[in-house]
């Protein structure tokens, strides 16, 4: 063995002696998640849980449960393809008229559709507002499917995250 190869081998052994304890220390440390990332994740989880519960309300024909995710603020808006409805009462009236077979007295359990959402994007806007863009999908009992996009602006209220503006198409 030449002196230079012996030197390289000793240098390599010294590097391993130093690197192994450092690598072991890094492997056992907890990962620190920035506060903003934690807040975004927490809001996203809470909002998606609310969206799942809202969809379950739809699927059971329970309009109150479906609308529970909307703010009681009279300025809350729902913009569809043809008009804007304001306040929970206005939004309720729109759904009762448009989806009479899903909700209300004329509801037929055999003819009810199933609603689901898939999150496309989510971002926190300040501490108490969030924007969710999602794909909605309605499956009718005969297998027909309707789908589209929704942009939902949420505000954190005393009762949790609530929709204050809904644009669905």
N, C-alpha and C positions, 0 to 999 in steps of 0.2 A: 504494500500500500504506500502510495506516495504521500508526502507531507501535505500537499494541497487536498487530496481526497480525504485524508484523516482530518484535516481542518474542517472540511465541508461536513463530514460526518459528525464531528463534535458540535459544530454550529447547529446542525439539524436536531441533534439530541437536546441541546440547550433550548431551542425554539419549542420543541415538544414539551419539555419540562415546564416552560412558562405558559404555554398555550392550554395545556390540559386543565389546570386548576381554574383558569379564566373561563374556559368553555363550560366546565362543570358549574361554576358560579352563575353564569348566564342562564344555563338550562334550568336552574332551580329558582330563579327569580320570577316573581309575578310580573305579568305584562301590565304596564300602566296604560290605561285607555284615557285619552283626553276627555275632559268634562263635556265638551261640545258633542263629541261622538257618543258618549253615554246618554246625553239628553236626547239626541236624535234617535238613537236606538230605542230608548224607553218610550218616546212619543210614538214612534212607528209601531212598536208592539201593541201599545194601548189602542191606537187608532185602528189597526188591522183587526184587533179583537172586537172592537166596536162594529167594524164593517161586517165581520163574520156573524155577529149577533143580529145586525140589521138584516142581512141576507136570510138568516134563519127565520126572522119575523116574516119576511116576504114568503118564504117557502111554506110557512104554516098558515098563511093568510091573516096574520096578525099585524094590522096596519100600525097600531100603537108601538109595537116592538120594532117594526121596520123604521118608523119615524123617530124613535127615541134618540138616535144619533144626531138629529138636527137640533140646533139651538132654538130655544123658545123666543129669542129676539124677534120682534115683528119685522125687522129688516132682513132676516134670513131669506135668501133667494134661491129659487130653482129655475134655471134657464134650460128649456128643452128646445126642440127643433122649431117650435112655432110661437112660443110665448114664455113670459116670465111669471112665476107665481111667487108671492111674498108671504112670509110668516108660515108657521106650521099649519094654521087653518087653511091657508090658500094652497099649500103643498098637498095637504090631506085631500082637499076637494079635487085637485087635479088627478091624484091617484085613484080616488073613488070613481071618478068619471071615466078615466082612461083604462083602468084595470078593474072594472066591476066584477068580472069573473074571478078575480084573485082576492078581492076584499069585499066586505059589505054583505048585505042580505042575499044578494044574488049569487054568492060564491058557490062554486061547484068544486068540491075537493078533487073530483076526477079530472077536472079541466084546468087545474092550477099549474102554473109554470114554476121552474126552479131557477133561482138567481144565484150567481156566484161572481166573485171579483178576483182579479189577478192584478197585483201591484205592478205598475210599470216604473214609477219613480216616486220618491218621497224626499221632501226637504223641510227642515225646520226654518221658519222665518221669524227670527227673534225668539224670545222665550215662550211666547204664548200663542203663536200662530204656526200652522204647518200647511203644506200643500201636498196633496196626494193626487197623482194621476194614475188611474186604473182602467183596466178593461173590464166591462161588465158582460155577462153572458146569461141569457134567458133560454132555458130549454123547455119547450112545451111538451105535454104528455105524448103527442104524436111524433115527437122527435125533432120537430122544426126548431131551429136555433136562430135567435136574434142576438147580435152583439154590437157593442160600440165602446166608446171611450167616455170617461168622466173625469173632470177636474174638480176637486173638492178642496175648498179652503176651510180649515178647521181653526177654532179658537179654543184655548184651554179655559174652561169655566169651572165653577165650583163642583159641578157634577162630573167633570172630566172633559175630554176633547169632544167638541160638538161642531157639526157642519154649519157654517154661516153663509156659504155660497157654493152652489152646486151647478155645474154646467155639464149636462149629459147629452150625448147624441149618439 
